[in-house]
Amino acid sequence: MNELGGRTFVGREAAGERSSWQEGILRRQAARESAARTYARALPIVPVRARGMTIEGADGRRYLDCLSGAGTLALGHNHPVVLEAIRKVLDSGAPLHVLDLATPVKDAFTTELFRTLPPGLAEHARVQFCGPAGTDAVEAAFKLVRTATGRTGMLAFTGAYHGMTAGALEASGSALDVRVARLPYPQDYRCPFGVGGERGAELAARWTESVLDDPKSGVPHPAGMILEPVQGEGGVIPAPDTWLRRMRQLTNDRSIPLIVDEVQTGVGRTGAFWAVEHSGVTPDVMVLSKAIGGSLPLAVVVYHEDLDVWEPGSHAGTFRGNQLAMAAGTATLAHVRENGLSERAHHLGSRMVSELRRSAREFGCVGDVRGRGLMIGVEVVDPTTDGPTDGPTPEQPLEPSQDPLRPDAARGPRPPAPELAAAVQRECLRRGLIVELGGRHNSVVRLLPPLTISDEQAAAVLDRLTDALHAVARDHARTRPLH
């Protein structure tokens, strides 16, 4: 007997009934929900139970979840410490909705949050509880620095993703707004200057410096700069530590508040509790959401006390006092800190990237494997076309990467292959592995497993992904037209 979501299935017809039940739910979703739905299109499953890294669908199939709520589930699904924290609040009779009133639950969350912050910020920090999503915290951060500086313009970077509200979209890579100046974000594989490595990062920093200091650049002195230490939706692109330090120095010298978006990179994800810690940078503002709520909606802005110029009521939000999220968040933050999960993410993530790079030698459709901690990306490219495509120019010849495991290092990147990436995602799902796609052309297969992933689960993830790549490469070779 198997009971799922209130339904009980018995006997030989159970599997068929489960499948029919799932298909009905998916059919009704397609008929009733908006055309904007995204994950539901690529992942046609109906989760009914989950624990740790495992999701069980309404059809009875089980999946290893490397999506983790887009990085929200630092401890995986329904972790015991999270469930216990939520039950404790529910059983206590405490109010669940209190706007921004002080509560013991809120006090415990703030105390634990401040305990984890980079020391240079924690000693002088203020926190603003926002609406429930990361994009709300980004909007609050923009409003904060504009109020504090009296300026309006913002500096942001190509490939960025900061949310879906109007202000956050202005600073994201898919939009253009005159109030936001777009700057080059350094990367190796598709370097905007065609060189990659330290030289590419240096050229990106010089470009930013020139924009700020050239009176004819067309960019007025800005209210702030916002960046991600690792671009997630942009394709899992870690910022070089030296470049991050340069951005900190450039903004410091010009009295420009530096906003770091740690919505997806925070709480141990990259191998440090906060991704800025890799470079030793202390930002003026940190935007936090996703994992800080322990799987429930919560978003905050943490900033230096010198920026605390808001008048009472200058920024509000009905659901900024989510008590269950604060309790779950406190438990999550403490568990990650006390159990060294960020350090484990660093070591396990490095090992997974190394193994994927070794496997990538077999596949012409893999252009690059990169990551930091347990943010891992596999860029899928067209194996039938030789680079460079958006690589070196005659004025700036390519300097090959020093990574001998990168097959395209000497000739530049091949064209992205979003159709093949989507095929890899489908083949992963068939093998019981949930992955996400991202990147400039949606051609990067992204892995965001929970920090609690075991060695055995990590091996299974790599096996299933490699098998999916084999299947896609084989099918592509079979269907490739002969010349």
C-alpha positions in Angstrom: 0.0 0.0 0.0 1.3 3.4 -1.0 -0.4 6.6 0.2 0.4 9.8 -1.8 -1.3 13.1 -1.1 -4.5 11.5 0.3 -4.8 8.9 -2.4 -4.2 5.2 -1.6 -3.0 2.9 -4.4 -3.1 -0.9 -4.0 -2.2 -3.9 -6.1 -0.9 -4.4 -9.7 -2.7 -1.3 -11.1 -1.1 1.1 -8.7 1.6 2.3 -11.1 -1.0 3.0 -13.8 -3.2 4.9 -11.4 -0.3 7.0 -10.1 0.7 7.9 -13.7 -2.9 8.8 -14.6 -3.2 10.9 -11.4 -0.1 12.8 -12.3 -1.1 13.4 -15.9 -4.4 14.8 -14.7 -2.7 17.3 -12.4 -0.3 18.4 -15.1 -3.1 18.8 -17.6 -5.1 21.0 -15.3 -2.1 23.1 -14.5 -1.5 23.7 -18.2 -5.2 24.7 -18.6 -5.4 27.0 -15.7 -2.0 28.6 -15.1 -0.4 31.4 -17.0 1.9 31.1 -20.0 4.7 32.5 -17.7 5.2 29.2 -15.9 8.8 28.0 -16.4 10.0 25.1 -14.4 6.8 23.2 -14.9 7.4 23.1 -18.6 10.9 21.6 -18.5 10.2 19.4 -15.5 6.8 17.7 -16.0 6.6 16.0 -12.6 4.3 16.4 -9.6 6.2 16.2 -6.3 4.2 14.7 -3.5 6.9 13.9 -1.0 10.5 14.9 -0.4 13.3 14.3 2.1 16.8 15.5 1.9 17.9 15.4 -1.8 15.1 13.0 -2.9 11.7 14.0 -4.4 9.0 11.4 -5.0 6.5 12.2 -7.8 2.8 11.4 -7.9 3.7 8.6 -10.4 5.9 6.9 -7.7 9.2 7.8 -9.4 12.1 9.2 -7.3 14.5 11.9 -8.3 17.7 13.4 -7.0 17.0 17.1 -6.8 19.9 19.3 -8.0 17.6 22.3 -8.3 16.9 22.7 -4.6 14.3 25.4 -5.1 16.8 27.4 -7.2 19.2 27.2 -4.3 16.7 27.9 -1.5 17.1 24.5 0.2 20.5 24.6 1.7 19.7 21.6 3.9 17.5 19.8 1.3 13.8 19.0 1.7 12.2 18.8 5.1 15.4 18.6 7.1 14.7 17.5 10.7 16.1 20.7 12.3 14.0 22.9 10.1 10.8 20.9 10.8 11.5 21.0 14.5 12.0 24.7 14.5 8.7 25.2 12.6 6.8 22.8 14.9 8.1 24.6 18.0 6.7 27.9 16.8 3.4 26.4 15.8 3.0 24.5 19.1 3.9 27.6 21.2 0.9 29.6 20.1 3.1 32.5 19.0 1.6 34.9 16.4 2.6 34.0 12.9 2.0 37.5 11.4 3.2 40.6 13.3 4.5 43.0 10.6 7.8 44.4 12.0 7.1 44.0 15.7 9.9 42.6 17.8 9.4 38.9 18.8 11.7 36.3 20.4 11.7 34.4 17.1 12.9 37.5 15.2 15.5 38.3 17.8 16.9 34.8 17.6 17.1 35.0 13.8 18.8 38.4 13.8 21.3 37.3 16.4 22.2 34.2 14.3 22.4 36.1 11.1 24.7 38.7 12.6 26.9 35.9 14.0 27.6 34.7 10.4 28.2 38.1 8.7 31.6 39.1 7.5 33.3 40.7 10.6 33.8 44.1 8.9 30.1 44.4 8.3 28.7 42.6 11.4 30.3 45.2 13.7 28.5 48.1 12.1 25.4 46.4 10.5 21.7 47.3 10.3 19.1 45.0 8.9 15.9 45.8 7.0 13.3 43.1 6.7 11.6 43.3 3.3 8.9 41.6 1.4 9.3 37.8 1.0 11.5 37.5 -2.2 15.0 38.4 -3.1 13.8 40.9 -5.7 12.1 42.8 -2.9 15.4 43.1 -1.1 17.1 44.3 -4.3 14.5 47.0 -4.6 15.0 48.0 -1.0 18.8 48.2 -1.5 18.4 50.5 -4.5 16.1 52.7 -2.6 18.5 52.7 0.4 21.6 53.8 -1.5 19.7 56.4 -3.6 18.3 57.9 -0.4 21.7 57.9 1.3 23.7 59.4 -1.6 21.1 61.6 -3.2 22.0 60.1 -6.6 19.9 57.9 -8.9 22.1 55.9 -11.3 23.2 52.3 -10.7 26.1 50.3 -12.0 25.4 46.7 -12.9 27.0 43.9 -14.9 26.3 42.0 -18.1 24.8 38.6 -17.4 23.4 39.7 -14.0 20.1 38.5 -12.5 18.7 40.3 -9.6 14.9 39.5 -9.7 11.7 40.1 -11.6 10.3 43.4 -10.3 10.8 46.5 -12.5 13.8 47.9 -10.6 15.6 44.6 -10.3 15.1 43.9 -14.0 16.7 47.2 -14.8 19.9 45.9 -13.3 19.6 42.4 -14.8 21.3 41.4 -18.0 18.1 41.0 -20.0 17.0 44.6 -19.7 18.2 48.1 -20.6 17.5 51.3 -18.7 19.1 54.7 -18.9 19.5 54.8 -15.1 21.6 51.6 -15.1 25.1 51.5 -16.7 26.1 48.1 -17.9 29.7 47.0 -17.2 31.6 43.9 -18.4 31.6 40.9 -16.0 34.9 38.9 -16.3 34.8 35.3 -17.3 37.2 32.9 -18.9 35.2 30.9 -21.4 33.4 33.7 -23.2 35.6 36.6 -22.1 34.2 39.9 -23.5 37.8 40.9 -24.3 38.7 37.5 -25.9 41.5 36.7 -23.4 40.1 35.4 -20.2 42.1 34.7 -17.0 43.8 37.5 -15.1 44.3 39.7 -18.1 40.6 39.5 -18.9 39.7 40.4 -15.3 42.2 43.3 -15.5 40.7 44.7 -18.7 37.2 44.5 -17.2 38.4 46.4 -14.1 40.0 49.1 -16.3 36.8 49.4 -18.3 34.9 50.1 -15.1 37.5 52.6 -13.9 37.4 54.4 -17.2 33.6 54.6 -17.2 33.7 56.1 -13.7 36.4 58.6 -14.3 35.8 59.7 -17.9 33.6 62.8 -17.8 32.4 62.0 -21.3 31.5 58.4 -20.6 27.8 59.4 -20.3 27.6 57.7 -16.8 26.9 60.2 -14.0 28.3 59.5 -10.6 26.1 56.6 -9.4 24.2 55.8 -6.3 25.6 52.3 -6.1 27.1 49.3 -7.8 25.4 45.9 -7.6 27.1 42.6 -8.4 26.9 38.8 -7.8 30.1 37.1 -6.5 29.0 34.2 -8.7 26.5 34.8 -11.5 24.0 32.0 -11.1 21.3 32.6 -13.7 24.1 34.1 -15.9 25.6 30.6 -16.2 27.5 29.9 -13.0 30.3 32.4 -13.5 32.5 33.0 -10.5 34.0 36.4 -10.2 37.8 36.4 -9.8 38.8 37.4 -6.3 41.3 40.0 -7.6 38.5 41.6 -9.7 36.1 41.7 -6.7 38.8 43.4 -4.6 39.3 45.9 -7.4 35.6 46.7 -7.5 35.7 47.2 -3.8 38.6 49.6 -4.1 37.1 51.5 -7.0 33.8 52.0 -5.2 35.5 52.9 -1.9 37.7 55.5 -3.5 34.7 57.2 -5.2 32.2 56.9 -2.3 29.9 54.5 -4.2 28.1 52.0 -2.0 28.9 48.4 -3.1 25.8 46.1 -3.0 26.5 42.4 -3.1 23.7 40.1 -4.2 24.1 36.9 -2.1 20.5 35.7 -2.7 21.7 32.5 -4.3 25.4 32.4 -3.3 24.8 32.8 0.5 24.7 30.4 3.4 27.6 28.1 2.5 26.6 27.5 -1.2 30.0 28.5 -2.7 32.3 27.0 -0.1 32.3 30.0 2.2 29.4 31.1 4.4 29.1 34.2 2.2 30.7 34.2 -1.3 32.4 37.6 -0.7 34.5 35.9 2.0 36.6 34.2 -0.8 38.0 37.6 -1.7 38.0 39.2 1.7 35.7 41.9 0.5 33.4 43.7 2.9 30.4 45.2 1.0 28.4 48.2 2.2 25.1 46.3 1.5 24.2 42.6 1.3 21.0 41.4 -0.3 19.9 38.1 1.2 17.0 35.7 0.6 16.4 32.0 -0.5 18.4 29.8 2.0 18.1 32.3 4.9 14.4 31.4 5.2 15.2 27.7 5.5 12.8 26.9 2.6 10.2 29.6 3.5 9.9 33.1 2.1 12.2 35.6 3.7 14.3 38.5 2.4 16.5 41.1 4.1 18.9 43.8 3.4 22.0 44.1 5.7 23.9 47.3 5.4 26.5 49.5 7.1 25.1 51.8 9.7 26.4 54.9 7.9 23.7 54.3 5.2 20.9 54.1 7.8 19.2 57.4 6.7 15.7 56.2 6.2 12.8 57.9 7.9 10.3 55.6 9.7 8.1 54.0 7.1 10.4 54.8 4.2 10.4 51.1 3.3 7.8 48.5 4.5 6.0 45.3 3.4 3.1 43.4 4.8 4.8 40.0 5.0 8.2 41.1 6.3 7.6 39.5 9.7 7.3 35.9 8.6 7.8 34.1 11.9 7.9 30.5 10.5 10.5 31.5 8.0 12.6 33.2 10.7 12.5 30.1 12.8 13.4 27.9 9.9 16.1 30.3 8.9 17.7 30.4 12.3 17.8 26.6 12.4 19.4 26.5 8.9 22.0 29.2 9.5 23.0 27.6 12.8 23.2 24.1 11.3 25.3 25.2 8.4 27.6 27.1 10.7 27.9 24.5 13.4 28.4 21.5 11.1 31.0 23.1 8.7 28.8 22.6 5.7 30.3 25.5 3.8 33.7 23.8 4.1 32.2 20.5 2.9 30.6 22.4 -0.1 34.1 23.6 -1.0 35.8 20.2 -0.9 32.9 18.2 -2.5 32.2 20.9 -5.1 35.9 21.0 -6.1 35.9 17.2 -6.5 32.7 17.2 -8.5 34.0 19.9 -10.9 37.3 18.0 -11.4 35.5 14.7 -12.2 33.2 16.5 -14.6 36.1 18.1 -16.3 37.8 14.7 -16.8 34.5 13.3 -18.2 34.1 16.3 -20.5 37.1 15.2 -22.6 34.7 12.6 -24.0 32.2 15.0 -25.2 32.5 17.6 -28.0 29.3 19.1 -26.8 30.8 20.2 -23.5 32.6 23.5 -23.9 33.3 24.3 -20.2 32.8 23.0 -16.7 33.1 25.6 -13.9 31.8 26.4 -10.5 32.5 27.4 -6.9 31.5 25.1 -4.1 28.1 23.5 -4.9 27.3 26.0 -7.6 28.3 24.0 -10.7 27.8 24.7 -14.4 28.3 22.6 -17.5 28.2 24.7 -20.7 26.8 22.8 -23.7 28.0 23.9 -27.1 27.6 22.9 -30.8 30.2 20.1 -31.4 30.0 20.5 -35.1 31.4 24.0 -35.3 35.0 25.1 -34.5 35.6 28.3 -32.5 36.2 31.1 -32.1 32.7 32.6 -32.3 32.7 35.5 -29.8 36.4 35.2 -29.0 39.6 36.9 -30.0 39.9 39.9 -32.3 43.0 40.7 -34.4 43.8 43.5 -31.9 43.5 41.1 -28.9 44.8 37.6 -29.8 43.6 34.7 -27.7 45.7 33.8 -24.7 44.8 30.1 -24.1 43.6 29.1 -20.7 46.0 27.2 -18.5 43.4 24.6 -17.8 44.5 21.5 -19.8 41.0 19.9 -19.2 39.2 22.6 -21.3 39.1 21.2 -24.8 38.3 24.6 -26.4 41.0 26.5 -24.6 43.3 27.0 -27.7 40.7 28.1 -30.2 38.0 30.0 -28.3 34.5 29.0 -27.5 32.1 27.1 -29.8 28.6 28.4 -30.3 26.2 27.7 -27.4 23.7 24.9 -28.0 20.5 25.5 -26.0 18.6 22.7 -27.8 21.3 20.2 -26.8 21.3 21.6 -23.2 17.5 21.1 -23.1 18.0 17.6 -24.3 20.5 16.9 -21.6 18.0 18.2 -19.0 15.4 15.9 -20.4 17.7 12.9 -20.4 18.7 13.7 -16.8 15.0 13.7 -15.8 14.5 10.3 -17.4 17.4 9.0 -15.3 15.9 10.5 -12.1 18.0 13.7 -11.9 16.6 17.2 -11.7 18.8 19.9 -13.1 18.3 23.5 -14.1 19.4 25.4 -17.2 20.8 28.9 -17.3 23.4 31.1 -18.9 23.3 33.7 -21.6 21.7 31.4 -24.2 20.2 28.9 -21.7 22.9 26.5 -22.6 24.4 25.9 -19.2 23.3 22.8 -17.2 23.3 24.0 -13.6 23.8 21.8 -10.4 22.6 23.3 -7.1 22.5 20.3 -4.8 21.8 20.8 -1.1 24.8 21.2 1.2 23.8 17.9 2.9 24.5 15.9 -0.3 26.3 12.6 0.6 29.3 11.3 -1.3 27.1 8.5 -2.6 24.5 10.9 -3.9 27.3 13.1 -5.5 28.6 10.0 -7.3 25.0 9.2 -8.5 24.5 12.8 -9.7 27.8 12.6 -11.8 26.9 9.1 -13.1 23.4 10.2 -14.3 24.6 13.5 -15.8 27.5 11.8 -17.6 25.1 9.1 -18.9 22.7 11.8 -20.1 25.6 13.6 -21.9 26.5 10.3 -23.6 22.9 9.8 -24.7 22.6 13.3 -26.2 26.0 13.1 -27.9 25.1 9.8 -29.4 21.7 11.0 -30.6 23.2 14.2 -32.0 25.8 12.2 -33.9 23.1 9.9 -35.3 20.9 12.7 -36.6 23.8 15.0 -37.8 23.5 15.5 -41.5 26.3 14.0 -43.6 28.4 16.4 -45.8 
